[in-house]
Amino acid sequence: MAGIWRDFAVAALTAFRRRDARAIADERRRAVERLAEETIRDERRSADPPE
């Protein structure tokens, strides 16, 4: 019976860890996208001659 509870606990912890890893990966992806957008915006500003 203890083996069943241990397996359940391991499965639950693994599920939470995967969600956390997914959340971290999503946050990294959003950070990279923001950085890319800022870089593109800055490059466009410096490329456009002032009027």
WOPE-V855840 format. One record per run of one state. SS is the DSSP state (2 for helix, 1 for strand, 0 for the rest). FROM is the first residue (numbers start at 1). LEN is the number of residues. If there is no record, write none. Layout:
# WOPE-V855840
ss=SS from=FROM len=LEN
ss=SS from=FROM len=LEN
This chain:
# WOPE-V855840
ss=0 from=1 len=1
ss=2 from=2 len=46
ss=0 from=48 len=4
